[in-house]
Structure formats: structure tokens, C-alpha cells
Amino acid sequence: MEFSGAKLALFLGDDLLVIRRDDKPDIPYPDHWDLPGGGREGQESPEDCVLRETREETGLVLTPRDLIWSTSYLRPRRGAVWFFTSHQPAGIAADIKFGSEGQGWRLMAPREYVEHPLAVPHFAEQLQTYLAPDGPGLVHFDRRKRQG
């Protein structure tokens, strides 16, 4: 399977983990709010790619079972990109060990990210699809509300 990279919408409780990109003119979307993930290495699968990148960028070790939804889409000049979601307890934010890429991280309400002027636009689009009233995220959020 050919693809260039993978990203993860990682929910910690009700919030989304976002990373502030470096402010360098030679990278796409400098100084924007990004999601964990990045480029494919070797022949790794989309799942292996996103899990490795998440571990490198945040120190959080997730497994393929933690990935609850995925889709792929085409990007100009990049080809296929994978987008995953995972929902984890809010408390694991205490385990974050920020890596060497980016300016920092924070938790952000998912709707705030979708509407934020410095959100990476195509990731905001994918997240909006997931969060739509008839989208795949509805099942997960409904289940959490019924259990809570």
C-alpha cells in the first residue's frame, strides 16, 4: 500500500492533543496547530507509522487496538495520507514527554480545533467529518455519555 504519512486525532478525555508546529519558513504550515503523526518510514503500515510518530512526538505508547477509526484521503504532491482517531483517558496527559519537533503541546476542545485559524486545514476537515452529527465519532461520544 502506497501512502506518504499518517496523523492521529488523539482525544484525552473530551479534549484533543495538539502540537504547535515549528515556526520555520521551509515547512508546511509553520506555527500552526498540528496533530501527532508524520511521514512513513520504509515499508511500515499506516498503523505502525502513526503509532511510531505519536510515540516519538509525545512519549505515549499506543497499540493498534487503540485506533478506533481511520480513513485515507489524497493530498496534492503527497499522495495518500491516513487519518486515525483514538480515545484515551484524560489522565494519560500526565505521561506526555514532548519530543524534539514543535514548540509545545496543549489540550484543545475538538470544535475549537476545527474552527481555529491556525489549525492545519486538511486535518481540521478530517476531524470535522469524524465529529459531524452523522459522523463516525457520534457512536463513541454517545457511548461515553451513556456510561458517564
N, C-alpha and C positions, 0 to 999 in steps of 0.2 A: 504494500500500500504506500503510495507516494503522498507525503504531506510535509509541510515546512516547519510546523510547530504546534503547540497546544497551550491553552490557557485554562485556568480554573477559577470559577466563581466560588470562593470558599466562604460559606456562611459560618460564623461563630456565634451561636445563638441566633438572634434575629438580624445581626449585622454582617456586613461583608468586609473581608480583609482586603485592603487596597494598599498599593505600594506607589510612592511618589517616584516617578522616573527621574533619572539624572537630567540635569539641565545642560545638555550638550547639543550643539547645533548639528552634529553629524549622526544623530539617532532619530528614528521616527518618534514623533510626539514627545519632544523634550518637555520636562517639567509637568507632565500630565499624570493623572491617577491611573495606574495600571492594575492588572490582576496577576497573581502568581502564574508563572509559566514562561515558556520561551521556545527556542529553536530545537529542532530534532538533532540528535547526535547518532551517527552511524545508522543502524537499521532498527533502532528502538521503535516500539509500538507507540501509538498516541498516548495510551495509559502510562507506559513507562516514562515517556517524555514529560508529561505533566507532573507525575509524581516525583521524578528526579528534580525538575526545576523548582517545584514547591519546596522540597527538602533543602535545596541549595539556597533559595531566597529567604526562607522563613524558619528553617530548622524543624519544621513539622513533618513527621513521618506518617504518611497516609498509605493505605493499601488500595488495590483495585476495588475491593468491596465498598470502600468509602465513596467511590464515584457513582452517583445515583442517576445522572442524566448526561447525555452527550449528543452533540451534533457536529457536523463538519460543514464548512462553507468555503467558498473561493474568495481569495483576495487578489487584487491586481498585483502582478510581479512577485507574489508569494505563493500562489497556488492554494492547495487545500490547507486549511487550518482547523484544528479540533478545539471545541469548547466544551468543558465539563462543569458539572456542579457537584458540590459536596456540602453536607450539613453536619457540623460538629458542635459539641457543647461550647458555650461561651468561655468556660474556664480554661480551655486549652490555649487561649491567648497568652496566658502566663508562661507558656512553653516556647513562645516565639523567640528565636535567636536570629535577628535580622542579618542577612548576608551582606556581601560586598557591593551589590548592584542597587542603585537607587538612593534616594535621600532619606527615606524613612517609610514607616508604615502607620496605618491607623485603621480603626473600625469605622465604617460608614453605613448609614442606612441604605439599603439597596435602591430605593426610589431616589435618594439623594444622588447616588452614583449615576443612575440613568439620566438624570437631569443636569448633572454637573457640567459646566462649560469646559472643564479640564479633564473630563473622562475620555479615555480613548474611544472614539465614536463607534467603531465596529464591535467593541466589547460591550458597550452600553446597549447597542442594538440586540446583541445576543441575549444579554441579561433581561432586556425588556420583553423579548419573546418568551423567555422562561417564566417571567413574573406575570404575564398577561392573564386576565381573568379566565381565559380558557386555555392557558398555557400549562406546560408540564409541572411547573413549580406549585401550582394550586394544590395538587394532591399532597405534596409534602407539608405545605403550610397548614392545610386543613387538618391533617392528621395530628400535627403538633398542637393545634388549638384544641382539638377534642381531647387529647391526652392531658393537656395542661389544665 
